[in-house]
Amino acid sequence: MRSSLITAVLSCAVLAGCTTREADELTLRREFKIPRAARVVTYEATPSEPGWFGREGLKITMVFQLSGADFNDLARAAGDSGKWQPLPIPDGVLKHLAGIRTSREARARSARESGMSLPPEGSVYNPTEQQILERFKQSMPAQPRQGLYQIKTAGNDIMHAPKTIRPTLDADVNDFMLAMLDSRHHNVVIRVSTNY
């Protein structure tokens, strides 16, 4: 299967008839070993096409629907690998995905450097950690009630650079691929996000 996906990606690039959506799908199928028979039931991407500097601030949500047998095979392999964690995702991990510490430190540094004081905590211009976390959760696909998740980070060029599987996070990240296996609906829900 891996060689057929690589062939498809190369063919897509060589023929230049590959849409951004198709390239995104091929990349995510390869990264998370999604079977070919799985169909995409949700695809949302912003920006949808690259600009002068690529796809800055990239956000992709893609959901694959798998047959029961394909899902069970994928979930079994994921569980056996030891590289997936049980849902739900802890709030501490979500805070690092959201970049809360980095955001708050940047806001405080900007205020110091400009000589201005920070707006009151909890205001629109200086939200609390909890407010930022809640807003981040609302921007993400809903977490399945049961299943597994995996986080991958690259640090730069998330769709093309080599990635590291992160079983847990102890610092904010500037990009991530998050895959969640939904055992109830036999879906794989993927979110890609960059802060560059």
PyMOL commands that set and color helices and strands:
alter all, ss='L'
color gray80, all
select helices_A, chain A and resi 2-15+20-32+68-81+91-98+100-114+129-139
alter helices_A, ss='H'
color red, helices_A
select strands_A, chain A and resi 39-46+59-65+85-86+147-153+164-165+175-182+187-194
alter strands_A, ss='S'
color yellow, strands_A
deselect
rebuild
show_as cartoon
